Amino acid sequence: MTTIALVGSSDAITSTRRKLEQSPLEFALVDDPSGADLVVTDEDAPSSNYLTVAAEQTPNRFYCRDESVDYVVAALTEAQLAGAHGVRVRPTVQHNPPTARRRRWRRPIDPLHSFNPIDYDWFTEETVEAAVFDDEVRISGDGEEFTARLRARGHIDGNDGQYHWAGIVHGQQAHDLFEAGTKRVEVSHGDRAPVTAKLAELTQWGSVRMTGVGAPPWLAD
């Protein structure tokens, strides 16, 4: 089952929650995104995005507003039916977005009213590392070094063939490092060599979202 975190208190998030709860499908809804497969937020999408609802640079996340509730619900329904644990809009789709099409004698068709699952890559148990890494790691950056808990998972990306991983770092020191402006860090686990990672963003709980491309800090199959 796909676990979905709904983050925010806007009418769009409330409406999304209601539609999912009324669905004949059973959705696993949580408030904390750190343990979720997909996140729906009422934050604004990055400046480079797809239909204001998704962005290739922030996989597993949908940006929801009043106009896009039905689109987001359709995407979450597709994820649930596929048993997806990750999703990303295809880069070629994001950079070549559709425009409203006008048919003769008919009103234009808004792309937000026509969800197409082939616009996305869906990562299921067959493509996603099913096990979640959850352990203490060493983080160093900008002259600071400390230990923090990292909860993360990753997958082989079908487009570039590389291992992409992402997770949540818990602890005040990670929070302070991000606030100080440090984004690039090195992470190590056990006796494995450090790997480069990015402190991507703060969550509303004060933890830090970390991402990486290439070998993760843990031993992945």
N, C-alpha and C positions, 0 to 999 in steps of 0.2 A: 504494500500500500504506500502511496506517495504521501509524505508528510508535508503539510502546507502551513507556513506561518503568515498570519495576517497582521501587518504592522501599521498602526495609525488609528485615528479616531474619526476620520472624515466620513461623510455620507457614502462615499464610494466604497470604502472598506466595509462599512456596515451593510450596504446593499450586497456586496460580494459575499459576505459571510451568510447572509440570509438566503441567498440563492443556492449556495453550496449546501446549507443545512436542509433546504427543501428538495434537494436533488434526490432522485431514487438511488443514486450511488452513495456509498458511505465514504465521506472524506475525513481524514485525520487532520484536524485543525488545531494549531498551537499558537501561542503568542510569542514565544521566544524563538528567534530564527536560528540560534546556534545549533539546534538539533534537527532543523527542518531540511527537507530536500529542496523545496521551492519557497521563495519569499514573495509576498505581494505587499507592496508599500504604497502609501499615498504621497511619497516624496516625488519631486520632479525628476523626470528622466534626464540622463546626461545630455549635453548639447548635441552630441552625435547619437542618434537613436533611430528606432524603427516605430513609426506611428505613435510615438510618445509612450509606448507600452513596454518596450524591450530594448536592450542594447547588447551588442556582441561582446563588449568589454566588461559587462556585468552579467555573466550567465546565471541561470537559476533564479532570476529576479524579474518580476513584472511590476510596472509602474501603473497604478490604477487611478483613474479619475472618473467623474460621472459619465462622460461620453464613452468610456472604454470598458465599463463593468461587464457587459455581455461578452465582449471579445475576450476579456481575461477569464471569465467563467468558462468559456468554450475552450480556452487553452488549458485550464486546469482539469477540465473534464477529459480532454485528450490525454493529458499526463496520467490521470488516474486509470484510464482504460489501458494505457500502454504499460502501466507499472513503472513509470519513469522516475528516476532519482536525480535527474538533471536535464536541463534544456538550455539551448542557446539559439538565438536567431541566426540564421546563416549570414555570414558577412556579405555575400553577394546580394542577398535580399535587402539587407539594411542599406547598402550603398546604391541600390537601384529600386527604391520604394515605388509601389504602385500609386497611381493618381486616380481620383474619382473619375469613373468612366460614365459617359453619357450615351445612352441608347436612344435611338430615334423614338420620339413621342414619350420618353420616360425620363424620370428624374435621375440625376447622377447617382452612381452607386458608391457610397462611402467605403473605403477599404476597411474601416473599423467594423463594418457590419457584415464582413465576409471573411471570417477566420479560415485560414488555410493551413493545416498542420504541416504541409511540405515546406513551409517557410522556415521551419525550425529543425534543428537536430535534437532528437530525443535519446537520452541515455538511460538504458534500462539495466537490469541485473546482468545482462550479457555484455554490456559495454562499460559499466561503472564498477569500480572497486567496491564490492558490497560491504566489506568490513570498514568500519570507521576507526581511524587512528585517534586515540584519546590518551595522552600521556604528557609528562613533563618534558620540555625541550629547553635548550639554551639559546638565547637570542642575544645578538650583539649588533650594535649600530651606533655610530656617532660617539664612539668612545665608551659607551655603556654596555654592560653585559649582565644578564640576569636569567633566572629560571622562571618559566611560566607554563601554564597548562595550555596545550593546543589540542583542539578537537577538529579533525579535518578528514576529507576524503578526496579522491581524485579519479581521473579517467584518461584513457588515451583518446585524444581528439582526432576525429576522422578526417579533418581538413589538413592539419599539419603533421599528423603522426606523432606528436609529442605528448608527454604526460602533463596534464594540467591539474593542479590541485588547489584547494581553497578550504579555509576553515576559520575558526574563531579563537583568538588568543585571549585568555582571561588573566587579569591581574592589573594592578595600578601602574606598575612600571611600564607595561606595554602602552597603556593609555597615555602616560606622561610622555613617552618617547614619540608617539604619534603627534600629540599636541605641540611638542617642541619642533615639529616640522620634519622629523626623520621618516622617510618612506622606504628606503632600501636597507635591508638588514640581512644578516646571515643567521641561519637556524641549524642547529645540530641536535641529534638524539643519540644517546648512548655513545658508542665509540665510532659512529659514522662521521664522515667528513662533512663540514658545514655546507649548506646550499644557500643560494641567494633567494630571497623572497621579498615581497612587497607588503607593507602595511597599507592596506587599500582604503579603509574608512572606519570611522567609529560607529558602533551600534548605539541604539538608544539606551542600552543597559551599561554603556561605558566600556564594553569589551571592544576588541579591534579585529576587523576582518583582515585575514592574511591570504595572499594568493602567491602562486609560484608556477613556473613552467620548467619542465625538466624533472630530474630525479627529486623526489620529495625527501624530507628529513628522515622518514621512516623507511623500512624495507618493504617495498611494494612488489607484488607478484607481476 
